[in-house]
Amino acid sequence: MLRWIIFIAIYIVLGLYTLQALKTATRFPWVYYLFIAISILVLGNFVYQFTWGETEGRVLSRPKSYAFGFLITVLTFQFITIIFLFSEDIFRLLAGAYHKFFGSSKEFSLPERRRFLSLIALGIAAVPFGALLYGMYRGKYNYQVLKYNLEFEDLPDAFDGYQITQISDVHSGSFDDKAMVEYAVDLVNQQGSDVIFFTGDMVNNKAEELYPWKDVFARLEAKDGKYSILGNHDYGDYVPWPTEELKRGNLEELKKLQKEIGFDLLLNESKYLQKGKDKIALIGVENWGRGGFKKAGDLDRAIETISEHDFKILLSHDPSHWEDVVIAHKYHYHLTLSGHTHGMQFGIEIPGWIKWSPVKWRYKYWAGIYKEMGQFINVNRGFGFIGYPGRVGIWPEISVITLKKKILT
């Protein structure tokens, strides 16, 4: 209860401070009342959803997720506005002190707020405010097809031009627009890839989240099949379970659903993709993550049935596994496919110019193609979303990778 009181008090103080900018910028009372009403509604909904309205057994239900999203939107608007107001108030205090000690009147008085500075503050704050709202309304379904050509000297000849489609981090429990998910699945199929790989996090917490979307994802098609692995959210570790038996049953149900959808789920095991006499080894490990995430992945066990000299594609959900284990492993893994980071669902990307997200402070390899020691990794930005129910600048991704035989000169 105390933490709620402190949080609400801070929220009110920030709101009152922001209100000063509105009062300086405009003389229309309806603007103040609208801001107050929105702030109260957002706060009230957030408190309700995370207390009395809490959904049993789920960390973030859709109502809670939206309550969180709207709160972040309002707080971002407030913080940016306050940065400008606070800097101006420091100047006003210094000016008032100067006039008291060095001025002719010797009275302490604060200069009035400057209207143009309040207008600038509100204008700048409106940009992320609008972007976060757009991210919840449209950005989360703004699917992008990103295509890469990767060259390998030792790629088997029959696989020259072999095309892979990778999707990751579906988080089916967060979806709220079936038509847009169907559109994305059709977009995957339109790529006409030889094989489809899904690299983990089919659900947020529970297998039942996949029930409404099972038939949609069953429509995914590739002539050489569909393969999947588990991500950290698939184990149900982030919700309470009455018994361990129910938790295990949930995981088994998810495995069953993936099979019914048509995925060949790889659990620390390997298979071969064959074209004539040529083959490539496909390895799938369970989740292995740094920093408290589940370490169920067992790479050594997964490669027991393949040769050191095989061309290898590894499916591993968390890119920290590639960084900490795979790169320096005794075997050479030509291509690793990961996800997990979502690109934090927020950032700025202008191809050829800038690629930035706060998630880079935690993950060295967080989005796109990287190469280390002759080995490639693609970190998919994710198909779905979780937590903040949207995306800003880091859009949902369908990766299309074409393997090419490198011609030696």
N, C-alpha and C positions, 0 to 999 in steps of 0.2 A: 504493500500500500504506500509506503514512504516513497518508493521510487516513482510511483505514478504521480504523487503530489509534487515531487521535485520536477519531473518531466513537464507536467501541466503548467507549473509556475514559470519554468524557462520558456515554454512555448508562448505563454501570455506576454511575458516581457518582450520577447522577440517581435510578437505581433504589434504590441503598442509602439515599439520603436519604429517598425516599418510604417505604421499609421502616420507617424510624423512626416515621413517623406510624401505620403499621399496628401496630407493637409497642406504641405508647402507647395506641392505641384498643382493642385486643383482646389477650387472653392466649391465644388459641387458635393453636397453632403451625401448624395446617393452613392457616390464612389466609396466613401468611408464605410457606409452601411453594408454595401455589397462585399467589401473586403472583410469586414467583421463577420458577416453571415457565413461566407465561404470558410473562413478560418475556424469558426465554431463548428460548422458541419463536418469539416475534415477531421478536426480533433475529436469530436464526439463519436464519429464513426470508427476512428482508429481505436479509441479506448474501448468502445463497445465490442468490436470484433476481436480484440486481444484479451478480453476479460469474459463478460457474460456471453458473448456470441461465439466463443471459441469452439471450433469443430473438433470433436474428439478424434484422436488418432491421426491427425494430419498437422504437420508443421505449418504449412501455409495453404489454406483453402483459397478458393478464388475470391470470396469476399474479403478475407484477411489480406490477400495479396494486393487487391485494389486499394484497400484502406492504407496499406503501407505505401503504395505507389503515389497516391494523392498526398499523403503526408510528406513524402520526400519532395514532391513537386512544390508544395507550399513552403517548406523549410528552405529549399534552394532559392526561391524568390526572396524570402526574408533575409537570408544570410548575405546574398549579393547586395541587396539594398542597404543592409546595415553596415557593410564594409565601407560604402561611400559615406553614409551618415556618420559613422564613428570617426572616420578620418577628418570629416568636416568639424565634428564636435571637438576634437583635439585642438584644431586650429582656433575654434571659437573660444575655448578655455584659455589658450595661450594669449589670444588677443585681449580677452577680458582681464587677465592677470596683468598684462602689460599696461593697459589703461589705468588700472588701479594703482600700480606702483610708480608708473612713469608719466601718466597722463595728467592733465590739468585738473580734472574733476576729482581724482582719487577715489572714484566709485567703481565698484565691480559690476560690469554689465556685459552680457553676452551679445555679440552681433547676431542679427537675424539670419536664419538659414537662407542659403541662396537657392532660388527656385530652379535655376538651370541645372545645378548639381543634383537636385532631387529628381529632375526629369531624366537626366543622364542615368542615374542609378536605377530608376524604374524601367527605363528603356532597355538597359543591359540585362537587368534581372528578368525581363519579359522573354528574352531569347531562350534561356534554358527552361523557363517555365512552359513556354509553348512547345519546345522540343520534347520535354518529358511527357506532356499530354499527347503529342503526336505519336510518341513512342508507344504509348499504351493503346492508342486508337488504331494506328496503321503500321507503325514501325516493326512491331513484333511479327508481322506477316509479310514483310517486305523482302521476300526470298531472292537471293542472289545466286546465280550459277557462276562459280569461279573455276576456270579451266587452267590446267597446268600440263606442260609437256616435260617429262623427266627422262634424261638419257642415262643409259647404263652400258658399259662396255661388255659385261658378261650376261646381258639379258638373252635368254634362249631365243633363237631366231623366230620360232613360231609365235612368240608373244610380242614381236615388234608391232606397235600400233594397238596393243591391247588396252582397252579403256575401262577404267574403274570409276564408279560413282560412290562417294562416301557421304553418309549423313551421320550425325551424332547428336546426343543430348536432346532427345525428343521431348522428354518431360511431359508425357501425355496428360497428366493430371492438371496441367495449367491451361490447356487449350480451351477456348470459348467460342470458336468460329469454325464449324465443320466445313463450310464451303471453302475457306481459305486453306485448311489442311488438305482437303481433296485436291485443290489447285496445286499445292506443293508436291503432292505425291504424283500427280500427272506430269509436273515439271521434271521430276526425277526420271520418270519413264520416257519422256521425250528425248532424253540424252542418249538413249539407245546403247547404254554401256554393256560390256560383256558380263560384268559382275557388279553386285551392290554389296557394300560393306557398311554395317552399322556399328559404331564404336562406343556404345554404352549409354546408360541412363535413359531407359525406355519410360520409366515412371519417376515420380517424385519420391514416393514412399511405398505405395501399395499396388499390388498387381491389379486390383479392381479398377484402378484409374485407366487401364488400357481397354477395358470392356467396350466403351462407346467408340473406340477408334480401331478396334481389331480388324473390322472389314475394310476400313480405309487403307491401312498399311498392308493388308493382304493383297492389295492391287499392285504393289511394287513388283516389277518384272525385270529379270535379266537372264540371258540364255545360259550362263554358267552358274546361276544360283545366287542366293542371298545369304550372307554370313553375318553373324553378330557376336558381340561379347557383352559382358556385364560392366556397368559403371558403379561408382560408389553409392548412388541413390537406389540402385536396384535391390540392394540387400535389406532394405527396410530398417536401417540402423538409426534413422533420425526420428522415429516415433516410438512411443512406448507400446509394448506387447504384453498381454496378460500372462502368456507363457512362451517359452522358447520354442515349443512345438508349433504354436501359431505363426511365429516368425519364420520358422523353417518352411512351414506350409505355404506361406506367402511367396517365398522365393521359388518353391517348386511350381506354384501356380503360374508365376511369371515365366519360368522356363517353358512350361507347357503352352502358354499363350504364344510365345515367340515361335515355337514349333508349328502351332496351328496357323500362324501368319505366313509361315514358309521360310523362316530363318533357320539356318543351321548354326546353332549356338556353340561356340568354341569355348571350352572351359579348361584352360591350361592344356591345350592339345593342338595338334597340327594335322593338316590335310594337304593333298596335292591338287593343284589345278592343272589339268592335262590338256595339251593340244598336240595330237599326233604323238611323236616320240619325245617331245619336249614337255617340261613340267616346271612349275614354280611352287615353292613351299609356302603355304599359308598358315601362320601361327596366330593363335588367339589366346591371350592370357586374361585371367580375371583381374579385377581392379587392384592396382598397386599404386599407392599415392604417398607422397611425402607430407609431413606436417600433421599427423593425426588421422589421415585418411586410411581406409582399410588396405591392408597389404595381403590380399588373398592370391595375388598373381605369383605364379611359379614358372619362370621362364625356362629353367633347366628341365623341369618336368615336361613342359610343352614341346620341347625340341627333341625328345627322346627318339622319335620315329623318323627324324629327317637327317640329312647329311650336312656336314659343315660346308660342303661345296655347292649346295643348292642355292638358287636364287630365292631370296626370302622376302616375304611381306609379313609384317607383324602388326596385329591389331592390339593396341593397348590404350585404355581409356585416358589415363592421366599422363601428360607429357613429362612430368617429373620422373616417371619411370624410365623414359628414354634418356633423360639427362643423367640420372643417377646410376642406372644399371645397363641399359641397352648399348649405349655408345661404346663403352669399354668392355663389353662382353667378349668372350672367347670366339663367338661366331660373329660374322658380318651380316647385319640386317640392312638390306638394300633400301627398304622403304618401310617406315612405321607410320601408322595412321592413328591419330589420337583426337581427343576433344576436350571435354571437362571445363575449360576456362570460360567458355561462352564469350571470350573477349570482354568479360564483365558486363556484356549487353550495353556498354556505354563507351564511347570514344570518338576519335576523329580519324577517318581514313580517306585520303585522296591519293589514288594510285600514282606512284612515282614521285610523290611529294611528302606525304606525312602518313604515319601509321602509329597511333598512340591510343593507349587506354591505361587507366590506373592499374589494371591487372598486371601490367608489365613489371610492377614493383614486387610482385610475388612470383611470377613465372617468367623465366628467361625466354622460353619458347611458348608463345601464347596465341598466335594466330598466323596461319599461312605456312609456307614452305621454308624449312631451314635445312642446312647441310653441315654436318660435322664428320670429320674423318671418313669422308667418302660415303656417308650414309644420310639418307633424306628422312625428314619427318614432315607430315602435314598435320597441323593442328586446326581442326575444323571449328568454326565459330559457333556451331550449334544450330539445330533445326528448331528448337523450342525456346522456352524461357522459364525462369523460376525466380521467386522473390519479387523483385520489381517486375510487374506484368507488362513489360514492353522492352523495346530496344531503341537506342539512340546512337546513330553513327556506326554501330557494329551490327550489321544486319544478319538475319538467319541465312545460313549458307548450305548450298549443295556443291560439294567438291567433285570435279570431274578431272581425273588424272589419266593421261595417256603415257604408257610406257614406250620408250623409243630405244632402238638399238643405236648406240653411239658408233659412228663411223670413224675409225682411226685413220689419221692422215700421216 
